[in-house]
Every structure is written in C-alpha cells, then in structure tokens.
Amino acid sequence: MDETLVLLFSVEVFFFFLTRHCEGPVVLFLVAGEEESSRTERMKQMIVFKVQMACGKSRVKARTVVAKTCGVNFLELQGDDVIVVAGDGIDAACLTYSLRKKVGHTDIICMTPLE
C-alpha cells in the first residue's frame, strides 16, 4: 500500500513543501476562507498621495489603479497632483509602488487613522 501524506496549509507553503519534501503521492486540502490579514481587525485609514500626473490620461490611470486596490472605499482627486484615499487595510507601500510603476513619481504626504 502506498503511503499518502495529508496536509492542511496555505498555498504559499504548498509549492515549497512539494519541491523539498515529497516523494510519494500528496493529498492537499485547501481551506476556502479569509486571508490572514482579514482575520485580524483591519485598520481604517486615510492616505494622501502626491502623484506626478502630466495629463488627463495619467489622471484616469491613477484613478483606475487606486480604485482596483483592495480595501479602498473612498477616492478623491484634489487639484492637479493630490489623491486622497480612505479605506480598510490599505497597503500604502504596495499602492505607492503601483502608482509609481503605472503613472509616475508618487510620494505619501500623510497617513491618518480613521475611527
């Protein structure tokens, strides 16, 4: 009889484990549920970005990038280069990276927690 290994863990660990430890057949149970970050209470926050936007097309692109970000509940463009974002559990570093990559130079002006 072949030995079967039964495991319960996250997807990130799955590929590492398979490449390092498994020689026989593996049965994998993936649990459909919330991510670890959503299990804890998410912090509601407001973030103000200064984004270098040269034209209307870049303003639309910036708005699209921010709107697609997980956790964003509010988005406002102020003036020519300021974006105000509010929401639950927004990763400011990831959003800044995305805006820099797809729009232009981006700075975080301020981050404030909301109640």
N, C-alpha and C positions, 0 to 999 in steps of 0.2 A: 504494500500500500504506500502511495506517495504521501509525503508529509506536505500539508498545506498550512501556510502561515496566514493567520487572520489578524489584520491590523486596523486600527481606527486612529486617523490623524489628519492633519491638514494637507492640502495639495502641495505646498511648497516642500514639505518633508518627503512626500511621496517619491519624487524623481531622484532626490539624493539617496534615499534609502534603497530604491531599486538598483541604482547604479553601483552601490557599495556593498550591500549585504545579501542580496537574494540570489540563490542559485536554483531553487525549485519554484513550483507554482505559487502564485500570490493571489489572495482574495482581498480586495480593497473595498471598504465601506466608506463612502463619503457622506458626511452628515450635512444635509442642506439646512443652513441656519444663518444666523447673523455673523458678521465678521467680528474678530476680537475687539476691534476699536468701537464697534457699535454696542458691544455688551456693556461697556462702561458708559457712564453718562457723558454725552458729548458736550463740549463747551460751546456755548453760543457766543459768537464774537463778531466784531465789525472790523474790517481791514480796509485801509485806504492805500491805494497804489498810485504811483505816478508812472505813466506809461508813455513812451515816446511814440506818438501816433502822427504820421505825416499827412494822411489824407482820410477821406471818408471810408475808403475800403479798409484801411487798417483799424478804424474805429469799429466797423462791423465785425472784423476778425477778432478784435479784443473782446467785444461783447459776446461773441459766439464761444470763445474759449472759456470765458468766465461762466457763462450760463451752463455749459456742459460739465462743469466741475461738480463733483459730488458734495452735497451739503449746502449749496448756495440757495438762499431763499430770497435775497434782495440784491439787485444790481442797479447802480446808477452811474451815469457818466456826467461828470461835472467839468465844465469848461472844455479846454482842448486836450488836456492830458491827465485828468484825475478820474479814477474809477473807485467807487465805494461799493464794497461787497459785505453782506451780512448773511450769517447762516450758522448751521450747527456742524461742528467738527471739520471745518475747512482747513486743509493743509496749506498754509501760507507759502511755505518754501516750494512745494510742488506747483502751486498756482503761479508763483513768480517765475519759476523755470519754464512753465508752459507759455506764459506771456512773452518771456524773452526769446524763446525759440520761434514762436509763430508770429509775433507782432514787432517787437523792438525792445530797446532797453527799458527795464522795469525796476522801480525801487518801491520798497514798502515804506510808506510815510508813517503810519501808526497802526497799532492793533489795540483794540479795547474790548474787554469782555462785556457782554450784554446780560441783563438779568431777566 
